[in-house]
Amino acid sequence: MNVYTTDSIRNVVLLGHGGSGKTSLVEAMAYVSGLTGRIGKVVDGTTISDYDKEEIKRKFSINTSVVPIEWKDCKINVLDTPGYFDFVGEVEEAVAAADAAIIVVSGKSGVEVGTEKAWELCEKYKLPRMFFVSEMDVDNASFRQVVEDLTDMYGKKIAPFYQPIRENEKFVGYINVTKMGGRRFTGIGTREVCEIPDYCRPNLDIYREAMMDAVAETSEEFMDRYFAGEEFSEAEIRSAMKVNVQDGSIVPVVMGSNTDIRNIHNVMNDIVELLPSPASLECKGFNMKTNEIFEADYNFAKAKSAYVFKTIADPFIGKYSLIKVCSGVIKSDDVLYNGAAEAEEKLSKLYVVRGNKPIEVTELHAGDIGAIGKASCKTGDTLSTKATPVMYGKTEISKPYTYMAYKAKNKGDEDKISQALAKMMDEDLTIKAVNDAENRQTLLYGMGDQHLSVIVSTLADKYKVEVELAKPKVAFRETLRKKSDVEYKYKKQSGGHGQYGHVKMTFEPSGDLESAYVFDQIVVGGAVPKNYFPAVEKGIQESVVKGPLAGYPVVGVKAVLYDGSYHPVDSSEMAFKTAAVQAFKKGFMDAAPVLLEPIVSMTVLVPDKFTGDVMGDLNKRRGRVLGMNPAGSGKTEIVADVPQMEIFGYNTDLRSMTGGSGVYSYEFARYEQAPSDVQEKEVAARAAEA
């Protein structure tokens, strides 16, 4: 592949709802550009960007893949992202590396939740964007409806650039709104001039007016000419469009058919002409040597620096770190410095990755996207020179909240599983494996049930280890509500020395649920000698690890030793410890023991129309809604305290209630007394287990 300079590069991320046609748009672009000689299909598992076994099996994108396409002396780095919300981490990494976005909308399904989420991501990262309406060859596709819906949602900045010409339910041509000229398809990538059909005129006038309005607003002079009834030239329209698309004040709407490869050449022309090259963009880092801002700005003349935005760790093709060059020109024999690891990285080879095919290149200019092989760097690291050590801000990745307990199907696979998960966590920052020692379980966190299912499949297919998922145990606590007074005498006679320890103790709530126990002694007259006090405390310390009620850790107990007796020969530390353990068991069970359950503080963000449903559901889960705050853009934030045991499966329920538009987060808040029915059930379950 040729080496491209910064001004000839376009980094474009494809976003949109699952199944809207992102991957097939990549296929169509690859075919039109001459990169491939045949069109791969998602259903056949033959596309460039969906190459992973899981993607082929499930017939949707799971990972972000990069497909560089050469078009009109430019290199378009297309980042094809998953549309399903469980793989949002992949999308966030791609958006952080892109300079512009194409939001793909199905002409048949119209604007969906994934469309809105894509728009929100573009707003967050301030990305110039355009919409591509796919499936124009499908009978019931409606370009007009999509444009109307987008205009209702995002206002006057929506500017349709083309209008489809359909005859007998077939997509036969298009009208270029800028040129006001009709074109009829004659073959793949070829077309001829045609008359604009009369039935297209009413919509065309609306689209033309929207475009002219947008152009007029770019300058005072244009506004005056517009009101004076003057027409703008095509060159003036294109130049105004370029400025406005790049500052986000105009969002073009283009359309085509991926399967019939129609109007794709125009989409690629528009990417090259309208979307920004890195040369016109800002990029700032932090110079760790001078403690000053490093203005990289994709300038090839500045010190070399690159950001690692994604890691690919494949057992077959090896490990690759995908980088975006932020400044300078990186060459294949460079030695770069990794500030996070405080180590130097010798690059043996440089690549551009096309799907799963690494293609070796000699250099990468500022703004380009490429890969380095077998590097020890991680996602989020910065590579720079030792003379100018730079650090770029890490991409904000969504936190996983859906989790299940997992265990190895085959004994002895535990080490292999943890090594495989470590590799997968390098690759996907939304996977988390946690060892919950207290409940003797290992937990696997992901973005949703589908994500967890893919992780399990990947472990089996790629790493040849099998795990079973199960409902996780909840970390209850035990405490007491009343005061008890108990006496326990431990007396054992065997040949020689016997064992003797005698304690009288009280147990009551300490009022502090943060600590397990408080120990005190008020023994008078040496009834129990001082040297046995530590042994009594040791007995309490061991007892609170597993409570007598259901075997959960004990909190909030005050234990007071007030009397007892000893034997000058038979008493020992061991005997007093044993007496204290037995006294604790009896005293705890006599003092109205209760189970405490963990409560999480949850925040749910949903469109206003779903607030009633979500609040009703939280009440069913024994949640207490603490407040509702308007969050802007027609959304409400609901804050509630919910028992942790009730949030199992919440992700799936929230998505089905809100059509996928609701998001939530939570953190541990405190422990509260569990209702008696929950306590009874839990105590019975633990007894059966034991």
Secondary structure, 3 states (H helix, E strand, C coil): CCCCCHHHEEEEEEEECCCCCHHHHHHHHHHHCCCCCCCCCCCCCCCCCCCCHHHHHHCCCCCCEEEEEEECCEEEEEEECCCCHHHHHHHHHHHHHCCEEEEEEECCCECCHHHHHHHHHHHHCCCCEEEEEECCCCCCCCHHHHHHHHHHHHHHHEEECEEEEEECCEEEEEEECCCCEEEEEEECCEEEEECCCHHHHHHHHHHHHHHHHHHHCCCHHHHHHHHCCCCCCHHHHHHHHHHHHHHCCCEEEEECECCCCECHHHHHHHHHHHCCCHHHCCCEEEECCCCEEEECCCCCCCCCEEEEEEEEEECCCEEEEEEEEEECEEECCCEEEECCCCEEEECCCEEEEECCEEEEECEEECCCEEEEECCCCCCCCEEECCCCCEECCCCCCCCCCEEEEEEECCCCCHHHHHHHHHHHHHHCCCCEEEEECCCCEEEEEECCHHHHHHHHHHHHHHCCCCEEEECCCCCCEEEECCCEEEEEEEEECCCCCCEEEEEEEEEEECCCCCCCEEEEECCCCCCCCHHHHHHHHHHHHHHCCCCCCCCCCECCEEEEEEEEECCCCCECHHHHHHHHHHHHHHHHHHCCEEEEEEEEEEEEEEEHHHHHHHHHHHHHCCCEEEEEEEEECCEEEEEEEEEHHHCCCHHHHHHHHHCCCCEEEEEEEEEEECCHHHHHHHHHHHHHHC
